[in-house]
């Protein structure tokens, strides 16, 4: 009995996680998707572009 409950909880958690990832992939802003930074706030490319006074988003 407890094994079935554990498997059901694992399955539900997996489905929720996959659903969230699919939702966030579909709803991602178009401007972020075309950006070389891709929404990252801490990568070295972002910091280098900040030093050069340029924006990752092209604006």
MMTF fields as JSON, N, C-alpha, C and O atoms, coordinates in Angstrom:
{
  "mmtfVersion": "1.0.0",
  "mmtfProducer": "UNKNOWN",
  "numBonds": 235,
  "numAtoms": 236,
  "numGroups": 59,
  "numChains": 1,
  "numModels": 1,
  "chainsPerModel": [1],
  "groupsPerChain": [59],
  "chainIdList": ["A"],
  "bondAtomList": [4, 2, 8, 6, 12, 10, 16, 14, 20, 18, 24, 22, 28, 26, 32, 30, 36, 34, 40, 38, 44, 42, 48, 46, 52, 50, 56, 54, 60, 58, 64, 62, 68, 66, 72, 70, 76, 74, 80, 78, 84, 82, 88, 86, 92, 90, 96, 94, 100, 98, 104, 102, 108, 106, 112, 110, 116, 114, 120, 118, 124, 122, 128, 126, 132, 130, 136, 134, 140, 138, 144, 142, 148, 146, 152, 150, 156, 154, 160, 158, 164, 162, 168, 166, 172, 170, 176, 174, 180, 178, 184, 182, 188, 186, 192, 190, 196, 194, 200, 198, 204, 202, 208, 206, 212, 210, 216, 214, 220, 218, 224, 222, 228, 226, 232, 230],
  "bondOrderList": [1, 1, 1, 1, 1, 1, 1, 1, 1, 1, 1, 1, 1, 1, 1, 1, 1, 1, 1, 1, 1, 1, 1, 1, 1, 1, 1, 1, 1, 1, 1, 1, 1, 1, 1, 1, 1, 1, 1, 1, 1, 1, 1, 1, 1, 1, 1, 1, 1, 1, 1, 1, 1, 1, 1, 1, 1, 1],
  "groupList": [{"groupName": "UNK", "atomNameList": ["N", "CA", "C", "O"], "elementList": ["N", "C", "C", "O"], "formalChargeList": [0, 0, 0, 0], "bondAtomList": [1, 0, 2, 1, 3, 2], "bondOrderList": [1, 1, 2], "singleLetterCode": "X", "chemCompType": "L-PEPTIDE LINKING"}],
  "groupTypeList": [0, 0, 0, 0, 0, 0, 0, 0, 0, 0, 0, 0, 0, 0, 0, 0, 0, 0, 0, 0, 0, 0, 0, 0, 0, 0, 0, 0, 0, 0, 0, 0, 0, 0, 0, 0, 0, 0, 0, 0, 0, 0, 0, 0, 0, 0, 0, 0, 0, 0, 0, 0, 0, 0, 0, 0, 0, 0, 0],
  "groupIdList": [1, 2, 3, 4, 5, 6, 7, 8, 9, 10, 11, 12, 13, 14, 15, 16, 17, 18, 19, 20, 21, 22, 23, 24, 25, 26, 27, 28, 29, 30, 31, 32, 33, 34, 35, 36, 37, 38, 39, 40, 41, 42, 43, 44, 45, 46, 47, 48, 49, 50, 51, 52, 53, 54, 55, 56, 57, 58, 59],
  "secStructList": [7, 2, 2, 2, 2, 2, 2, 2, 2, 2, 2, 2, 2, 2, 2, 2, 2, 2, 2, 2, 2, 2, 2, 2, 2, 2, 2, 1, 7, 2, 2, 2, 2, 6, 1, 1, 1, 6, 6, 7, 1, 1, 1, 2, 2, 2, 2, 2, 2, 2, 2, 6, 6, 7, 7, 6, 6, 7, 7],
  "xCoordList": [0.825, 0.0, 0.871, 0.646, 1.861, 2.667, 3.522, 3.849, 3.893, 4.67, 3.832, 4.343, 2.568, 1.677, 1.494, 1.421, 1.42, 1.289, 2.569, 2.505, 3.719, 4.992, 5.135, 5.591, 4.752, 4.821, 3.863, 4.208, 2.669, 1.684, 2.201, 2.066, 2.786, 3.338, 4.484, 4.577, 5.346, 6.458, 5.935, 6.439, 4.936, 4.348, 3.699, 3.866, 2.959, 2.301, 3.341, 3.199, 4.384, 5.446, 6.146, 6.442, 6.407, 7.054, 6.178, 6.666, 4.899, 3.978, 3.88, 3.839, 3.844, 3.798, 5.074, 5.014, 6.221, 7.495, 7.578, 7.965, 7.22, 7.26, 6.261, 6.56, 5.083, 4.089, 4.578, 4.354, 5.244, 5.776, 6.858, 6.899, 7.733, 8.796, 8.215, 8.685, 7.211, 6.572, 5.883, 5.994, 5.178, 4.499, 5.501, 5.279, 6.596, 7.577, 8.289, 8.717, 8.425, 9.028, 8.101, 8.561, 6.822, 5.851, 5.618, 5.461, 5.593, 5.25, 6.472, 6.318, 7.663, 8.881, 8.748, 8.31, 9.118, 9.051, 9.914, 11.022, 9.404, 10.127, 11.425, 12.415, 11.444, 12.662, 13.774, 14.946, 13.428, 14.424, 14.978, 16.157, 14.133, 14.572, 15.587, 16.468, 15.477, 16.399, 17.642, 18.554, 17.679, 18.793, 19.99, 19.811, 21.211, 22.372, 22.523, 23.166, 21.939, 22.013, 20.924, 21.079, 19.849, 18.785, 18.149, 17.685, 18.115, 17.52, 18.482, 18.096, 19.713, 20.701, 21.107, 21.293, 21.242, 21.637, 23.044, 23.541, 23.698, 24.985, 26.105, 27.177, 25.901, 26.956, 28.014, 27.796, 29.148, 30.25, 29.925, 30.393, 29.131, 28.739, 27.91, 28.102, 27.005, 26.168, 27.033, 26.846, 27.967, 28.839, 29.736, 29.986, 30.212, 31.063, 30.267, 30.773, 29.04, 28.214, 27.848, 27.723, 27.675, 27.407, 28.606, 28.446, 29.821, 31.032, 31.143, 31.626, 30.696, 30.769, 29.578, 29.451, 28.691, 27.503, 26.531, 25.864, 26.463, 25.524, 24.516, 24.768, 23.375, 22.336, 22.3, 22.531, 22.013, 21.884, 20.672, 20.673, 19.667, 18.401, 18.399, 17.424, 19.406, 19.491, 18.709, 18.472, 18.302, 17.542, 18.418, 17.954],
  "yCoordList": [-1.199, 0.0, 1.267, 2.177, 1.319, 2.53, 2.724, 3.856, 1.611, 1.734, 2.37, 3.165, 2.026, 2.612, 4.103, 4.887, 4.492, 5.91, 6.657, 7.765, 6.059, 6.693, 6.836, 7.874, 5.81, 5.875, 6.927, 7.665, 7.01, 8.009, 9.428, 10.314, 9.64, 10.969, 11.325, 12.466, 10.381, 10.621, 10.94, 11.851, 10.206, 10.453, 11.82, 12.528, 12.191, 13.499, 14.617, 15.604, 14.461, 15.47, 15.604, 16.713, 14.478, 14.499, 15.184, 15.998, 14.87, 15.511, 17.017, 17.788, 17.436, 18.872, 19.573, 20.67, 18.942, 19.529, 19.662, 20.712, 18.614, 18.655, 19.682, 20.43, 19.719, 20.711, 22.135, 22.998, 22.387, 23.724, 24.099, 25.235, 23.152, 23.429, 23.719, 24.624, 22.968, 23.205, 24.566, 25.321, 24.881, 26.171, 27.321, 28.294, 27.225, 28.32, 28.429, 29.521, 27.328, 27.375, 28.086, 28.874, 27.815, 28.409, 29.885, 30.694, 30.242, 31.596, 32.513, 33.702, 32.016, 32.823, 34.053, 33.928, 35.23, 36.438, 36.31, 35.777, 36.797, 36.693, 37.488, 37.056, 38.642, 39.456, 38.753, 38.887, 38.01, 37.281, 36.12, 35.788, 35.498, 34.344, 34.752, 33.963, 35.965, 36.4, 37.095, 37.443, 37.291, 37.96, 37.02, 35.832, 37.534, 36.681, 36.241, 35.229, 36.99, 36.609, 35.605, 34.865, 35.559, 34.604, 34.722, 33.722, 35.914, 36.111, 35.91, 36.08, 35.555, 35.328, 36.672, 37.652, 36.715, 37.963, 37.898, 38.903, 36.743, 36.644, 36.06, 35.78, 35.868, 35.262, 36.299, 37.502, 35.82, 36.714, 37.593, 38.729, 37.086, 37.891, 39.094, 40.199, 38.889, 39.984, 41.043, 42.239, 40.606, 41.561, 42.314, 43.506, 41.642, 42.29, 43.33, 44.421, 43.012, 43.974, 45.163, 46.285, 44.92, 46.027, 46.968, 48.187, 46.388, 47.206, 48.082, 49.212, 47.558, 48.297, 49.227, 49.871, 49.305, 50.143, 49.764, 50.622, 48.461, 47.965, 47.088, 46.578, 46.925, 46.081, 44.744, 44.665, 43.697, 42.366, 42.273, 41.503, 43.036, 42.927, 43.744, 43.683, 44.474, 45.256, 46.548, 47.165, 46.973, 48.229, 49.35, 50.482],
  "zCoordList": [0.0, 0.0, 0.0, -0.798, 0.894, 0.986, -0.261, -0.617, -0.94, -2.167, -3.273, -4.061, -3.331, -4.332, -4.087, -5.033, -2.83, -2.49, -2.874, -3.407, -2.607, -2.954, -4.466, -4.948, -5.217, -6.681, -7.209, -8.132, -6.643, -7.072, -6.794, -7.639, -5.623, -5.294, -6.231, -6.685, -6.524, -7.446, -8.839, -9.496, -9.294, -10.615, -10.705, -11.697, -9.673, -9.668, -9.661, -10.382, -8.849, -8.798, -10.15, -10.594, -10.795, -12.109, -13.138, -13.922, -13.147, -14.094, -13.862, -14.821, -12.614, -12.311, -12.78, -13.336, -12.556, -12.966, -14.485, -14.997, -15.196, -16.664, -17.182, -18.113, -16.585, -16.987, -16.784, -17.633, -15.665, -15.395, -16.403, -16.877, -16.732, -17.703, -19.092, -19.781, -19.502, -20.795, -20.791, -21.757, -19.715, -19.605, -19.663, -20.384, -18.918, -18.921, -20.267, -20.643, -20.999, -22.328, -23.315, -24.141, -23.233, -24.158, -23.84, -24.755, -22.574, -22.16, -22.12, -21.84, -22.385, -22.322, -23.227, -24.371, -22.731, -23.545, -24.796, -24.747, -25.893, -27.163, -27.143, -27.733, -26.477, -26.447, -25.676, -26.029, -24.635, -23.864, -24.671, -24.554, -25.491, -26.267, -27.337, -27.678, -27.868, -28.905, -28.341, -29.093, -27.054, -26.414, -26.29, -26.022, -26.479, -26.286, -24.83, -24.552, -23.908, -22.502, -22.141, -21.169, -22.88, -22.633, -21.261, -20.715, -20.691, -19.383, -18.224, -17.068, -18.508, -17.463, -16.854, -17.576, -15.543, -14.895, -14.32, -13.811, -14.387, -13.727, -14.565, -14.029, -15.851, -16.658, -17.041, -16.903, -17.517, -17.851, -19.062, -19.138, -20.007, -21.164, -20.722, -21.23, -19.796, -19.294, -18.612, -18.833, -17.794, -17.101, -18.087, -17.907, -19.105, -20.104, -20.887, -21.151, -21.257, -21.982, -21.107, -21.599, -19.793, -18.878, -18.811, -18.757, -18.814, -18.768, -20.007, -19.935, -21.141, -22.395, -22.578, -23.619, -21.564, -21.581, -22.695, -23.272, -22.989, -23.978, -23.264, -22.172, -23.9, -23.32, -24.027, -25.233, -23.281, -23.867, -24.787, -25.747, -24.5, -25.218, -26.504, -27.252, -26.779, -28.014, -27.964, -29.002, -26.778, -26.697, -26.185, -26.049]
}
